[in-house]
Amino acid sequence: MNKKLLLHICCAPDASVPVPDLLLEGWEVTGFFYGNNIHPLSEYKLRLEALDKLIAHTGINCEVMNYNPGEWLEKISGLEHEPEGGRRCEKCFMAQFEAGALAAERLGCENFCTTLTISPHKNVALINSLGEKIAGLHGLTWQSRIWRKNNGFLRSIRVSHELGLYRQNYCGCVFSQRA
């Protein structure tokens, strides 16, 4: 079995538990940071700086997409007034997973996973369903995880403090900022 796994990383704090856990399981982990959904640019830079700290600490490779929020806004067009956790978020997850699946193919990773399920505010069934669907469309194996289990979220808070990682107080997009 190919042990190469692309881990979609929504932010460094949320990756602070999945990365070491996956490494302990024997996975060859490559991170992937989408970031087009992050607003404003100053917030994106804070999150990227935190990710750089985590990458330096864990030693994994990580691909960072070029920042293009206009592309993300096109993908969610018409859903601007959706409530947090609604159809806009589903489209956002799909955009991130599609970009991640393309990166996984390019990098030779047959397995795909996300850090999004560490958040107590996210719909893990939806996330894993979308991840499995998109992974399948690209011939990848989705590694379905619920990282918030076994105090994963609390562990991420502790590790984030230990590493001095910036912890944001909103999901990232301009619309979640107002929620």
N, C-alpha and C positions, 0 to 999 in steps of 0.2 A: 504494500500500500504506500502510495506517495504521501509523505508526511509534510509536504509544503502547504502552508495555510496562509491565505491572505486575510488579515484581520482588519475589517473596516473599523476605524477609530473615530468616534464622534468628538471626543475630547480626551485630553491626557488623564484627568481624574477617573473617567469611566474606563480607561484602558489600564489603570494602575493595578487592577486585580486580574483581568483576563490575560494580559501578556505573561506575567510570571506563572500563572496557573497552566497556560498552554505550553510554555517552555518546559515546565515540570512533567507534563504529559508526553514530552518527546516531540512536539511539533516544531517544525522549522518555520517560525513566524515572520512574516513580512507585514508591516503596518501599512495602512492606506488611509490618508486623510483627505476628505473631499473639500469641505470648507466653504463652498460657494454659497451655502445657506446662511453663513455667519454675517451678522450686521452689527455695527458698522465695521469699517476696515480696522479701526483701533482695537476692537474686540477680537477680530480675526488674528491680529498680530499678537495679542495677549495669549490666545489659545495656542497659536503656533509656537510661541516661546515656551509655554508649559510642555507642549509635546516634545520639543527639542530636549528639555530636561529629562523627560521620561525615557526617550530614546537613548540618551547618553547613559542613563542609569541601567537600562535593561540590555543594551547592546544590540537590539534588533535593527534591521533595515526598515526604512519607512519611505513610502512614496507619497509626496504631497502634490496634489493637483494644483495647477496654476489657478489663482484666485480670479473667478469670473462670476460675480453675483448676478449680473444681467442674464446669464444663461439659466441660472436657477429661477430667477423671477419669471422667465418665459415658461419654464416647466410647470410652475404653480399658478400661472395666469388664470384668472377667473375664480380662484379659491382664496383670495386675500381676506375675505370676511368670514371664512370658516372659523369655528371655535378651535382653540388649542386642543390637539388630540383628534381632530376631525380629518376630513378628506385631504386638506392641504398637507397635513403631516404624512399621510399615506403616500401622496405624490412625492414628497420630500424624501422619504425613505427609499422609494423606488428609484429616484434620481441618483441617490448615493449608492445604492446597491448595484445599479446598472453600471455606473462608473467604476465601482469596485470590481465587478465581475470582469469588465474589460481589462482592468489592470491585472487581475489574477491570471487571465488567459495569456497576456503579454509576458508575465513574469514566470509562467510555468507552474503556478500554484493550482492544484486540482481541488483544493478545499477552501471554503469561504465561510467566514463567521463575522459577527459584529459585537461591538461593546455596548450597543444601545440597550440591551436587556438588563443592564445593571441598575438602570434608573427605576425608582419606584413610581415614576410618573408616566412611564411608557407602557403601551399595550404589547406585552411579549408575544402573545398568540399572533397578533397581526404582523409583528416584526419577523418572527420566525417563518410565518406563512409566506410573506413577501420575499424573504431571503431565499427560501427553498425554491420558490417559483423562478426567481431570476437566476439563481445558481443553475437550476435545471436547464433553463434556456441556453446557457453557455457551456453545458456539459461539465459543470462543477458539482461537487458534493457540499451541500450546506451542513455545517456543523451546528445543529440547533442547541443553543445554550440559554440558560436563564441565569445570568451572572449575579443577580441580586439574591439568589438563594444562598443559604448558609452565611448570612450576614455579609454578603458581597458588597452591598452598598456601604455599610458601616466600615468595612475593611478599606474600601476605596477612600473614604474620608480620612481615615487614620494614615494611610500610605501617602495621600496627597499632602497632608500636613508634614509628615516626615520628610518628604522630598521638596517641600516648598512650592508645590504646584498651584497655580492660579485656579480657583474654583469659581465658575461663573454662576450667576443666579437666574439665568433664563436659558432656554433651549438653544437659541442662537439667532433665529431669524427676526427680522424687524417686527413680525406679527406676534411672535412669542414674547418679545420684549414688552409689548403693551398688555399682555395677558395677566 
